[in-house]
């Protein structure tokens, strides 16, 4: 792998490496009003965000329907003091305004310059459908072995792409970005920001075609994302598309990576059963077992596997990731409905290709139930009303649709005179939900299919089976934001160890562990060996400390490259005895726990002299990775004197140990409250 050199509330952290006001002003060629050159770590567009603070850059974006400059005062009232604006705004003297001609263009310049300073391998994804799911699945695969960042949700627009890139950080090795367009001359701007090393064209369908004169014009626009890429992955089953891509690539230094069921493709993909597929290329064969997937998801999966093989992900990790794949919300999501109904929600994409796939899926899960279609206008579909009516009628007949609930002006015009199936027409989603509330559906197989602007999630919520089961939702984005907050407090020179014991305190040890690895955490800590083994099997390669190593279980610990805590002379001698049975090239890393007052585990003060003597003759193939202790009452100001005593004891013990070892180690004593309140005790971790 060779690296190349809006939702209601939108909030994003830039990165742990801060950007100064002066740097931002230079990146966007802004006229700066105000003298401060403070460091910023947050970016906000919506003044309602409860995370706006003194470290936030507020960007006043103008759109057809709104003007962000109206909310500058509100952001100021929440302690924001730095603003990117294109209009003069009236603020107090302590505010810093960066004045530009166009804030959206400036945001894109900022992201472009920021990206140029990140030496990472970037995957750029575009296409009519499947961008987000390919991005999410490929992210899952790449997280096995690489620190990987990605664009959040479906942030693929002229605003979403720069937001996504500004979320990447210098420790990331791979960045996976999706790019979407709906107008000519949009993609070149996104290509400059993403600068992909490898590209994926998911497919070319009818979605987002309203502003293009032809499919050829739309393809030409999408391919602009890959002008400077090294490789492009695409499905070559469609001969016309294959020919167009090969024509476009002539004279360019880009390698075309095609896949299909045809042996002439770079990768021949064969489905041997519903769940087993193989890739074949130049005599090499890869086989994978997949979950049950419909045709659309199979195509998405193939893109991901080919990309992962090209990036260099090991087959074992690709397989581990695949077996945990799940469809994304609002994409062919199957649920039980009220009154004996079943629901298929596909209200994310709105085009004829995805409608066909969704109707096929409805046939599979609907059984003998009567089929009902709830549909909206497809806003981005460039199609005449008569053609729209004809296309829908064909599908109604083929899939035996008995009733249709249609929302929108085009649907009304197209379906108003249709005699069969039974059609009910509505001006708005509110009218539709009112009808379904008064006249509930019974024993139907229902497909909900509409453009996002119609907010059909309200329809799904109304129709789904009501359940009183309790469930826990873990917001990984919130964990990431909290992590970045503490990274901001300790600075870039101090490492961070994260505790993920007890299933990451119930949040899911594998999911949280992989998130922390991808966010550049330096060490993880678990309670027991089994937890560390589970993380290793899930592809987590971050160093892991085991707090309670099993007596006699050191073979398993070191087999999985785990690092045990040593907390008394007995446990130290156990490790010494184990390592003595190994060859001289065997390497073991350990961590020394010093009890400075917690009174739980650790070498006590009266054991320190004997510990130092043992360490002076420690074999060279045993390395002390860190010395650490734990603050007992750092969150209670009434015990600050005791906390300072602990810190001083720790410094004294660490100095004696390092003198005996003859080398420096990592040293850490601050827990969460210690990070905030005792910055002089941050040490180097």
N, C-alpha and C positions, 0 to 999 in steps of 0.2 A: 504494500500500500504506500503510494508516494503522495505526500501532501503538496498541494499547490499553495506557491507564495502569492360592530364592536360590542361587543357586549355592554351591558348597562354600566358596569364598572371595570375599567381596564387599568391594571396596575402591574408594573413589572420592575424587578431589580435589574440594573445594568449588569453588574458582575461584582465579584469580590474585589477585583482590582478597580479602584475608583477612577472616575474621570473628573478632572478639575474643570471649573467654569471656563478657565482660559483655554484649555484643550478643546472643549466643546465649541467655544466661540471660533477657534481656528478651524475646526473641522467643517463648520457650517458657514464660514465667512460672515459672521454676524457683527453688527455694530453693538458694542457692549456698553450699557449704561449702568455704572456701579463699579466699585473698586475691589470688591472681595474676590478672591480666587479660591474659594472653598472647594472641598471635594464633594462630589455628588454620587449617590449610589442608587437612587430611585428615579423612576420615570412614571408620570401620570398624565392622563388625558381627561379624566373625569374628576371634577372637584368633589364628588360625593365619596371618593375613596377614603376609607378611614385609616389608610396607611400613609397619607400625605404628611410629610414632616419637613424639618429644616434641611434634610439631605435630598429633597425631591426636586427634579426638574419638571415643571408643568409646561406641557406643550399645548398651545391654543390652536387647535385644528379647525379650519373652516371646511364646511361641507355644503351641499346644496340645501340641506334642511336645517343647518345649525351653524353657530359661530362660537368656537371655544373661548374667544376673548370675553364673552359675557360672564364667564365663570372664573376669571382671573382673581377678582376680589374675594370670592368664596375660598379659593385655594390659599390666598394670602392669609385669610382669617384662620386657617388651619396650620399656620407657621411655615408654609412654603414661601421661599424667598427668591427663587430663581425661575425665570419665565422665558420661554421661547415664543416670541410673538411676531406678527407681521403688521400689527397696528399699534399706534401709541396707546399706552394704558396709564391710568392715573393710580399710582401706588406710592406708598411712603418711601422715604429716602433709603431705608435699609433693604429695599428690593433691588434685585439685579435683573435687568431686562436684556435679552439677546434679540435684537431686532433683525429680521430677515425679510426678504420679499415674499416668500411663501413657506409657511411652517412645515407643510408636508414634504416639499422638496428638501428643506433643511434637515428634516428627520431622516430622509433617505440618504443624504450626504453623510450625516453623522454615522449611520449604520454602515455605509460603504467604507468609510475611513476606519471605523472600529474593526470591521471584518479584516481589513488589510493587515492589521497587527496581530491577527490570530493565526498561528501556523498549524491549522487543522485540516483534516481531510473532510470535504463537504459533499454530501449527496443532495442533488436538486431533483425534485419530483414534480411533474406536471402531467396534465391529461384531463379528459372530460369527466372521468369518474375514478374513484378509488385512491385519490391522492392521500387523504388522511389516514385511511386504514393501512396502506402500504407504508407510510411514514411510521405509524405506531407499531406495526409488526416488525419492521426493519430495526426500529429502535430497540425493541425487546431482544432481537437476535444480537445486535451489535453490543448491547450492554453486557453480554457474556464475553468479557475479556478486554473491552475498551471503555474508556470514560466518554460517554456519549451524551450529546445534547440534542434537542429537537425543538421545532416550532410547537407552541402550545395549541391544542385543539385544532381549529381550522384557520389559523392565522396565516393566510396565504395571499392577502390582498396588498395593495399599494401601501397601506398602513401596517397590516399584519406582518409582512415580511421583515421590514426594519425592526419592529418590536421583537420578532423572533431572533434575529441576528444579535441584537443588543442583549439578549438573554444568554448567549454563549459566553463561555469563560475561557481563560487562557489554559486551564488544565484539561479542557476537553480535547480528546483526540479525534473524535468524529462528530460532525454536526449534520443533522438530517432536516432539511428544510423543504416545505412544499410551496409551490407558486401557482396561483390561479389568476386568470385574466378573463375579462368579459368584453374588452374593447381593443381595437388595434393600437399599436405603439405603447403597450403597457409592459410587455415582457422584458424589453431591453433594460428598463430601469431595475427590475427585480433581478435580472441576471448579473448586473454590476454589483448588487448588494450580496447575493448568495455566493457568486463565483464558484460554481460547483466543479468538483474534480470528476465526479461521475454523475450521470443523469439517468433518470428513469422516466419514460413516457408510458403512462399507465394504459391509455387507450385514446381513441378519438371518436367521440360520439356526438350526439346532437346538442348536448348541454352547452349553454352559454353561446349559442350560435346567432342570437338575434342581431348582433352588431357586426357580423361578418357576411360578406357577399357569397362566400362558398366555404366548403370544408377545406379546400386547398389553402385558402387565405388564413383560416383559423390554424391549420397545422403549421404553416410557415411562421405565424406569430408565436406559437408554443415552442417551436424549435429554437427560437432565439435564446432561450434559457441555456442552451447547450453549446453556444458558439465557441466558447473557450474551454469546454470540458474535455477530458481525456478519453472518456468512454460514454456510450449511450446504450442503455438497455431498453429493448422494446419487443413486443410480440409481433412476429412476422407472418402470422397466419393469413392476414389480409394482404394479398399480393400487391394491390394498388398502393396501400400505405407503405409497404416494404420498398416498392420502387421509388416512391416520393422521398422517403428518408435517405435511400442510397444516392439519389440525385442530389439532394441537399448536401450530403456529406462529401461529395467530390471536391477535391482540392483542400479539404480541411484536415487537420491533424487530429482526427477523432476516430477512435476504434468503435465500430458498430458491433454490439453484442446482442444478437437476435436469439429468440427462443420460440419454439413451436413444437408440434408433433412431427414436423418434417425433418428428416436427417440432414437436410441442407442448411439448417439453422446452426448458429454457433453452439447452442444447447438444444438437444432433442429432449423434450419432456414427455414422458409416458405415464399415464395413470393406469396402474395394473389392477386396481380395484377402487372402490369408493374412497379408500383411505390410504392407499399406498401409491407413491409416485417416484419416478426416477429421473435423474438428469444424466445425459450422456454427452461427452465432449472429448474429442481426440483420444478415444479409447478408454477414457476414465469414466467410471460410473458411480453416481451417488444415489442412495436410496433413502427415502424419508417416509415416516408414518405420520399422517395428518388427521385432524378431527374430520367429522362429516361436514363437508362444505358444499354450498351451491356453486354454480358455474362462475359467478362474479368473484366469489371469495377464492376460488381455485386460481383464477387469473392473478388476483392480488398476491396470493401465496407464491406463485411461480416467480413473479417479479422480485419478491423478497429473497427467495432462495438463491436465484441467480446473482442478485446484488451481493448477498452475503458471501457466496463462493468467490466472487471477484474481489471483494474487500479482503478476504483471507480469514473468515471466521471458520473455526474447526467444525466438522460435520456433527460432532457430538453436541456442541453448543447450539447449532442450528436446530437439531432434533429436540433438545431440551426446551428451547423457546417455543417451537411449533406446538408441542403438546399442551402448552398453556395458553395458546391463542384463544381469544374470544372476539365475537363480532362487536363492533363499537355500538354504543347507544344510538338509536334512531336509524340503524342500518339493518334492515331485515330482522328486526327485533321481534321475537315471538313471545306472546304473553297470553295467559288465560283471561278471558273477559267475563263480565257479569252475564247472568241469565243464560249460561251454557254456550256463550260465544267464545271464539278464539280470535286473537288479534295478530296481525302482522303490521308492524310500524316501519315504514320506509320513507318517512317524511324528511329525509335529509337531502337527497338528490332528486331532481325533477327533470327527467328526460325520458325519451321513449325506450332507450336501451335498458335503463334501470327499471322502468315500468314492466317490461317483458320479464325480466329476471324476478321481480317481486311477484308477478302473477303466477309464474311457474312455481315459486315457493309456496304461494297460497294454495295452489293445487295439491302440493305435497302434504301440507299440514292440515288442510281443511277437511279432509275425509269426505263424508257424505253430507256435510253441512251446506246449506245454501250460501252462495258467495255474494258478498256485498263489497262494492268499491266506494271508498270515500276519497275524493280527488279534488285538487284545486287547479287553477290555471298554472301552467308552467311558464313563469315569467320570462326566462331566458331562451325560450324555444321560438325560433324564427319560422313560423308556419302559418299558413292561411287557415281561416276558420273552417272552411269546407274540408280541407285536408285533415285538419285536427279531428273533425267529426268522423271522417272516414277511417282514420287510423284507430280511433277509440272504438268505433263500432266493430271493426275486425277483431279487436282484442276481446270485446264483450262476448262475441259469438264463440271464439276459440276457447275461452276459459269459462264459458257458461255462467257469466255474471248475471244474477237475477235482479239486483237493485243497485242504483248508483246515487250517491249524494255528492253533488258538484258545487263548488264554491268559486265564484269569479265571473267576470264579464265574458271572457272568451268561451268558457265552458257553457254559460247560459246560451250564447249564440249558437254554439256547435250542437248542443244536445236538446234544445228546447222542443224540437219537433220529433224527437226520437220516440217511437212507440214501444219499443222493446230494447232492453229491459226497462223496468220501472225507474224513472229518473226524477229526482227531487233537486231543485235548483235554489241556491242561496247567494245572497249578495256578500255575506261576510261569515267568518268563522263563528262569531257570536250568534248569528241566526241559526247556524247549523247546530251548535251545542244546545241552543234553546229547544230546537225540534227533537234532538235525541234525548233530552231530559224529559220532555213531555211524552214522547213515544219511544221508549227504549227498544233496542233490538234484542231479539231472542233467538238462540240457537243458529247463529250465523258465523261463517268464516269471513272475517272483515280485513280488507287491506286498506291501510291509511297511507295515502300517497299524495304528497303536496310540496309545493315550494316552501322554503323556510319562512318567507314573509307572512304566510298564512297562519303560522303558529299552531300547527296541528297537534303539537304536544298536549294542548288543552283538550283536544278530542280524545287522544289516547288516555289521558288521566280520567276522563269521564267514563270511558268504556271499559277500562281494565278492572279485573276482579279486585274487590276491596279486601285487603288483608290486614290483620291486626298483629302480624309477626313483627317483632322488634329486630332491627338490623343496625349494624355499625358501619358507617361510611368513613373512610379515612381519606382525608384531603392531602394528597402527596404534594400538591402545590403549596399548601400552607406550611407543611414541614420544610419544604425547600426555602420558603421565605424566612421562616424562623432560623434556619441554619445560616442563611446569608446575614441575618441580623447579628448573630454571634460572631460570624467571621469578620464582620465589620468592626466589632469591638476588639478582637485580638490582633488584627492586622495580618499582613501577608507573610511575615517572618515567623509566626508562631503556628505550629501544627495543631490539628484538632483530632481528638479521639471521640468517637460517638458510641454510646452504650446502646446495644440492641438486644440485651438479655431479655428473657421471658417473652419470647416472640415479639421483640421490640415493644415491650410493655403492652402487648395485645394488638398492636397495629399490623403485625405481619413481618416476620424477620426477613424473609427473602425479598419482599417488595420494598421494604424500607432499606434493607442492606444494599440492594442494587441501586436504589435512588441515591443513597449517600455516597456510594462509589462513584456514580456518574456526576455527582456534585463536588468531587475532589476531596472528600474527607480522607485524612491520612491514615487513620487507624479505626478499626471497629473493636468492640469489646463484648464478649458473650460470657454467660455464667458457666456453661458446661460445654464439654467437648462436642457433644451431639449437635449443639447449635452451630458451632463453627464448621462442622462437617456439612451440615445442611446448606450453609452459605457457600462453601466451596463447590458443592454439587450443583448449585444454582448459578455457578459461573462468577461468583464474587472473588476477585483477586486482591483486594485490599488487605494489608496485613491485619491479622486478627489476634487479639489477646484473649486467653481463656482464664477467667477469674478463679474457677474451682476445678483444676485439673484432677482427673481421677487417679488415685494411687494405683500404680501399675499400668496406667493407660497411656504412657508417654509414646509408645510405638504409634498408636493411632493419631495422637496429637501431631507428631512430627511428620508422619506420612502425608497428612493434609496441610502441611506447612502452617500449622498453628503455633502460637507462642504462649507458653504457660506462665501464669503468675507464680512467683516463688515468694512465700510469705513467712517461712521459718527455716531453721537449719535442717530439719528433717526433710522437707520437700526439696531443698537444694541438694542434699546428699542423694536423694532418690534420682534426680536428674543426672548427677555425676556418675552414679552406678550404671544408669541406662546408657549414657553416652560412652562409657568405658567399654561396653560390649560392641561398639560400632567401629568401623574403619576410621582412619585419621582424616579422610576427606568428608566425613559426615559433619554437617553443620546444624547447630541448635541455637535458637534465639529464646531468651528468657526475659522476664520483667520482675524487678525487685520491689516489693510492697513494704513500705516503712510505716509503722504505726506511730504517728505523731500525736495521737490523742483521740482517735475515733474509737479505739478499744474494740475493734472487731477482728480484723486480720492484719498481719504484717509483722515484720521484725521489730521487736521491742527495743527500747533504748539500751537495756542491759545486754542485748545480744549483738550489739553493733560491733564491738571489738572482735568477737569471734567471727562474725560475718566478714569483716575486713580481712582477717587472716586467711579465710577460705578463698576469698576473691583474689588475693595476691598469687595464689597458685592455681587459679582457674585454668583448665585446659583451653588452648587457643581455638578449639572448634566449638566452644560455647561462648556466645556473644550476649552481653547484657544490652538489650535494646532500649530499655528505659528504667528509670527509678521513679517511683511515684508514691503518693500518699493521698489521703482523702480528708477534706475539711469537714469537721463535724457540725459546725454551727454558723457557717458563713452567711446564712440568710437571716440571722438574728443579730441586730446591731448591739444588743446588750452583751454579746459574747465576743465582740471585736478583739478585745485584749487576748482572749484565749486563741482566737484565729491567728493573730499575729505571732503568738508563741509557737503554734503549729508550723507556720511558714518558716520561722527561724530555725526550728528543729530540723525541718526538711532540708533547708539549705546546708546546715551543718553536716547532716548525715550524707547528703549527696556529694558534698565536697570530699568527705573521707572515702566514700566508695569509689569515686572517680579517680582519686589519687592511687588507691589500691589497684584499680583496673589498668590504669595507665592510658585511658582514653575517655573522651566525653560521651555521654549518652543523652537520650531524650529525657526530659524531666517534666513531670506534670503533677499538679496538686489541686488545681482549680476545678470545682464542679460548676454547675450552671450559675448559681448566685455568686460564686467566686469570680467568675469571668467578669461579671458586671461590677462587683464591689472592690476587688483586690487586683487591680491591673498590674501592680508591682510583683505579683506572684504568678504571672502568666508563664514564665520560663520559656522553654522552646516547644512546649506542647500543652 
